[in-house]
């Protein structure tokens, strides 16, 4: 592998690490469960807390491909139940509804979201 290729790989990995760090910091500030949720939801949220940032980053990256529903983004990222991370990404301003809908696997209409300039910046520059 050439020095140039190794440098490129190092820079990309650094950007990914910064992106993950930025998302983890932002997602950690969001509530893990609603006050009205049952105790089991709060316990599940605590158990999932270490994965929230990496799940959100993987889902956010799928929006670079195309605007899509929460269901399709979570499926592409391999994150079961990833709709919650999509909700986090919307609250952080990293994705926004496009005003269009698409059918889910259950046959219902769902909002389609797209990545925002801020979301792109997090993925590319880790901010």
C-alpha positions, 0 to 999 in steps of 0.5 A: 500500500502506498504512503498516499493510500495509507494517509487517505485511510488514516484521514478517513478513519479520523473523520469517522472517529470525529463524526462518531464522537460528535454524534455520541456527544449530541445524542447523549444529551437527548432523553433516553425515554419519555417520562410517561414511558414504563419502567421497562422502556427506561431500563432498555434505554439505559442498556442501549445507551452505549450503542446510541451514538454508533447506531445514529452514525450508521443510520445517518450515513445511509442518508448520503445514499438517498432520502428515505423513511426511518424504516428503510434507513434503519434497515440499510444500517442494520439497526433493528428498531432504528426509528428511535435513532432517526428521531434523535437525528431529526431532533439534532437537525441532521435529517429533515422531512422532505415533505414526501412520503413512501410506503413502509413494509407494513403498507402505511405511508411514512415521511421521507427524510433527507440529510441536512448540510449539518448532518453532512458536516458531522459525517465529513468533518466530525462537527 
